[in-house]
Amino acid sequence: MLMIINGHILKALDKQFIRGKGRLSHEKAFKLFEAMWMEAKNMGIVPLKDPMEGIDVDIRVARILNSCSKLSSRR
């Protein structure tokens, strides 16, 4: 289960993207990435113990999605 600590910040970000103000400066994008990285690190999600774990599933899903997008673009 995931708990969002600063819900008001997430709502403000959502509103900005909904209004079409979704372009972030490099500085804001980096700060957002850094905050998300720290949150994941605090939750024990990153760094991964074995980065290659589950790669076979990821590759299989990517192949399926890519084949679907190729088929739909031909129509």
Backbone as ProteinMPNN parsed JSONL, in Angstrom:
{"seq_chain_A": "MLMIINGHILKALDKQFIRGKGRLSHEKAFKLFEAMWMEAKNMGIVPLKDPMEGIDVDIRVARILNSCSKLSSRR", "coords_chain_A": {"N_chain_A": [[0.841, -1.179, 0.0], [0.466, 2.238, -0.711], [1.254, 5.369, 0.611], [0.446, 8.681, 0.258], [2.114, 11.449, 1.223], [2.197, 14.272, 0.958], [-0.378, 15.281, -0.217], [-1.6, 17.602, -1.186], [0.327, 18.799, -2.771], [0.531, 16.97, -4.865], [-2.066, 17.17, -5.933], [-2.013, 19.833, -6.838], [-0.061, 19.636, -8.825], [-1.346, 17.861, -10.587], [-3.522, 19.503, -11.371], [-2.159, 21.523, -12.768], [-1.192, 20.091, -14.984], [-3.59, 19.274, -16.137], [-4.648, 21.704, -16.948], [-3.013, 22.236, -19.042], [-0.545, 23.236, -18.538], [1.706, 21.709, -18.437], [4.416, 21.666, -19.04], [7.529, 21.449, -17.69], [10.236, 23.219, -16.209], [13.745, 22.507, -16.546], [14.915, 22.539, -14.065], [12.717, 22.258, -12.274], [11.793, 19.766, -13.118], [13.964, 18.161, -12.459], [13.983, 18.476, -9.662], [11.525, 17.298, -9.052], [11.986, 14.671, -9.952], [14.088, 14.004, -8.209], [12.792, 14.127, -5.716], [10.912, 12.092, -6.041], [12.626, 9.935, -6.357], [13.887, 9.872, -3.83], [11.674, 9.292, -2.247], [11.009, 6.726, -3.182], [13.356, 5.441, -2.451], [13.248, 5.688, 0.346], [11.095, 4.037, 0.791], [12.184, 1.649, 0.228], [12.253, 0.632, -2.319], [14.062, 1.302, -4.339], [17.642, 1.339, -4.312], [17.517, -1.332, -6.691], [17.833, -4.744, -5.743], [18.477, -6.778, -7.498], [18.799, -5.748, -10.552], [18.167, -6.977, -12.957], [16.169, -8.738, -12.464], [13.149, -10.109, -13.403], [13.302, -9.139, -15.975], [12.766, -10.629, -18.233], [9.99, -10.811, -18.326], [9.362, -8.107, -18.682], [10.453, -7.686, -21.237], [8.874, -9.407, -22.763], [6.317, -8.239, -22.437], [6.832, -5.74, -23.609], [7.301, -6.51, -26.274], [4.769, -7.48, -26.975], [3.181, -5.147, -26.677], [4.437, -3.477, -28.564], [3.899, -4.908, -30.923], [1.139, -4.68, -31.006], [0.809, -1.902, -31.324], [1.947, -1.555, -33.828], [0.212, -3.009, -35.424], [-2.187, -1.585, -35.089], [-1.539, 0.857, -36.212], [-1.48, 0.333, -38.892], [-4.062, 0.233, -39.757]], "CA_chain_A": [[0.0, 0.0, 0.0], [1.239, 3.464, -0.845], [0.649, 6.508, 1.284], [0.919, 9.961, -0.239], [2.274, 12.319, 2.384], [1.857, 15.651, 0.597], [-1.434, 15.184, -1.22], [-1.893, 18.91, -1.776], [1.316, 19.034, -3.831], [0.132, 16.115, -5.979], [-3.259, 17.769, -6.542], [-1.59, 21.039, -7.563], [0.628, 19.175, -10.03], [-2.391, 17.352, -11.477], [-4.269, 20.64, -11.92], [-1.305, 22.185, -13.758], [-1.159, 19.288, -16.201], [-4.928, 19.3, -16.726], [-4.803, 23.019, -17.585], [-2.091, 22.359, -20.157], [0.697, 23.875, -18.116], [2.5, 20.549, -18.058], [5.835, 21.781, -19.344], [8.323, 21.789, -16.519], [11.613, 23.633, -16.459], [14.685, 21.441, -16.192], [15.118, 22.597, -12.614], [11.548, 21.664, -11.616], [11.765, 18.345, -13.462], [14.993, 17.508, -11.654], [13.518, 18.456, -8.27], [10.46, 16.301, -8.989], [12.636, 13.364, -10.042], [14.845, 13.782, -6.983], [11.832, 13.847, -4.643], [10.343, 10.762, -6.284], [13.703, 8.974, -6.085], [14.05, 9.777, -2.38], [10.491, 8.598, -1.725], [11.183, 5.309, -3.508], [14.471, 4.956, -1.638], [12.744, 5.559, 1.718], [10.172, 2.901, 0.829], [12.958, 0.434, -0.002], [12.026, 0.143, -3.673], [15.324, 1.478, -5.054], [18.11, 0.663, -5.519], [17.085, -2.718, -6.823], [18.832, -5.736, -5.345], [18.874, -7.41, -8.756], [18.124, -4.962, -11.587], [17.741, -7.816, -14.084], [15.068, -9.596, -12.042], [11.897, -9.841, -14.101], [13.529, -8.517, -17.281], [12.129, -11.452, -19.258], [8.58, -10.397, -18.378], [9.34, -6.769, -19.282], [10.711, -7.83, -22.674], [7.689, -10.021, -23.357], [5.261, -7.219, -22.462], [7.224, -4.738, -24.611], [7.069, -7.09, -27.607], [3.319, -7.519, -27.204], [2.711, -3.773, -26.879], [4.954, -2.992, -29.84], [3.178, -5.549, -32.023], [-0.207, -4.091, -31.035], [0.861, -0.548, -31.882], [2.235, -1.681, -35.26], [-1.013, -3.47, -36.081], [-3.202, -0.531, -35.073], [-1.134, 1.96, -37.093], [-1.707, -0.09, -40.28], [-5.496, 0.322, -40.08]], "C_chain_A": [[0.885, 1.24, 0.0], [0.511, 4.605, -0.167], [1.273, 7.793, 0.743], [0.932, 10.932, 0.925], [1.801, 13.738, 2.092], [0.83, 15.652, -0.531], [-1.734, 16.5, -1.902], [-0.91, 19.241, -2.9], [0.948, 18.215, -5.062], [-1.091, 16.679, -6.69], [-2.903, 19.006, -7.354], [-0.893, 20.664, -8.863], [-0.376, 18.646, -11.05], [-3.156, 18.492, -12.14], [-3.461, 21.366, -12.986], [-1.296, 21.409, -15.068], [-2.512, 19.285, -16.897], [-5.153, 20.603, -17.477], [-3.854, 23.208, -18.767], [-0.798, 23.062, -19.809], [1.706, 22.804, -17.713], [3.976, 20.631, -18.363], [6.585, 22.264, -18.106], [9.692, 22.289, -16.96], [12.52, 22.467, -16.069], [14.89, 21.386, -14.68], [13.955, 21.935, -11.869], [11.475, 20.166, -11.881], [12.784, 17.579, -12.624], [14.564, 17.41, -10.196], [12.425, 17.403, -8.078], [11.046, 14.894, -9.023], [13.359, 13.025, -8.742], [13.912, 13.431, -5.817], [11.224, 12.457, -4.804], [11.377, 9.677, -5.989], [13.872, 8.778, -4.578], [12.868, 9.044, -1.743], [10.603, 7.099, -1.976], [12.299, 4.694, -2.666], [14.024, 4.745, -0.191], [11.796, 4.376, 1.867], [10.893, 1.579, 0.578], [12.793, -0.146, -1.39], [13.299, 0.239, -4.508], [16.43, 1.679, -4.035], [17.684, -0.803, -5.508], [18.207, -3.66, -6.404], [19.375, -6.438, -6.577], [18.138, -6.698, -9.884], [17.596, -5.795, -12.754], [16.576, -8.737, -13.713], [13.786, -9.178, -12.753], [12.064, -9.223, -15.474], [12.85, -9.313, -18.394], [10.653, -11.088, -19.414], [8.462, -9.029, -19.038], [9.534, -6.841, -20.793], [9.492, -8.412, -23.369], [6.546, -9.009, -23.476], [5.572, -6.163, -23.518], [6.982, -5.251, -26.019], [5.58, -7.109, -27.939], [2.791, -6.12, -27.487], [3.187, -3.21, -28.209], [4.222, -3.617, -31.013], [1.764, -4.991, -32.133], [-0.184, -2.706, -31.662], [1.162, -0.586, -33.371], [0.982, -2.1, -36.016], [-2.053, -2.362, -36.144], [-2.826, 0.628, -35.989], [-1.343, 1.615, -38.557], [-3.153, 0.107, -40.705], [-5.871, 1.649, -40.606]], "O_chain_A": [[1.932, 1.266, 0.646], [-0.693, 4.788, -0.346], [2.492, 7.96, 0.772], [-0.101, 11.205, 1.537], [1.084, 14.335, 2.896], [1.152, 15.991, -1.67], [-2.087, 16.517, -3.081], [-1.282, 19.895, -3.875], [1.042, 18.711, -6.184], [-1.149, 16.67, -7.919], [-3.437, 19.204, -8.445], [-1.111, 21.304, -9.892], [-0.273, 18.946, -12.24], [-3.41, 18.449, -13.344], [-4.016, 21.783, -14.003], [-1.384, 22.003, -16.143], [-2.572, 19.294, -18.126], [-5.783, 20.605, -18.534], [-3.894, 24.248, -19.425], [-0.036, 23.442, -20.699], [2.465, 22.98, -16.761], [4.728, 19.738, -17.974], [6.309, 23.331, -17.559], [10.236, 21.834, -17.966], [12.105, 21.557, -15.351], [15.02, 20.309, -14.099], [14.171, 21.149, -10.946], [11.139, 19.386, -10.989], [12.503, 16.482, -12.14], [14.759, 16.373, -9.561], [12.401, 16.702, -7.066], [10.663, 14.032, -8.232], [13.259, 11.907, -8.236], [14.215, 12.538, -5.025], [11.043, 11.733, -3.825], [11.045, 8.628, -5.438], [13.986, 7.646, -4.107], [13.049, 8.266, -0.807], [10.325, 6.294, -1.086], [12.188, 3.552, -2.222], [14.377, 3.742, 0.428], [11.703, 3.781, 2.941], [10.294, 0.511, 0.699], [13.154, -1.299, -1.623], [13.581, -0.656, -5.305], [16.142, 2.173, -2.944], [17.516, -1.417, -4.454], [19.38, -3.407, -6.676], [20.579, -6.667, -6.694], [16.976, -7.005, -10.15], [16.682, -5.368, -13.459], [16.055, -9.443, -14.576], [13.393, -8.013, -12.7], [11.077, -8.818, -16.088], [12.408, -8.736, -19.388], [10.135, -11.065, -20.531], [7.571, -8.807, -19.857], [8.857, -6.137, -21.543], [9.118, -7.957, -24.45], [5.884, -8.94, -24.512], [4.677, -5.734, -24.246], [6.506, -4.505, -26.874], [5.185, -6.789, -29.06], [2.034, -5.926, -28.438], [2.427, -2.538, -28.907], [3.947, -2.936, -32.001], [1.243, -4.845, -33.239], [-1.068, -2.371, -32.451], [0.679, 0.268, -34.114], [0.718, -1.61, -37.114], [-2.735, -2.218, -37.159], [-3.711, 1.317, -36.496], [-1.382, 2.516, -39.395], [-3.441, 0.144, -41.902], [-7.038, 1.88, -40.922]]}, "name": "protein", "num_of_chains": 1, "seq": "MLMIINGHILKALDKQFIRGKGRLSHEKAFKLFEAMWMEAKNMGIVPLKDPMEGIDVDIRVARILNSCSKLSSRR"}
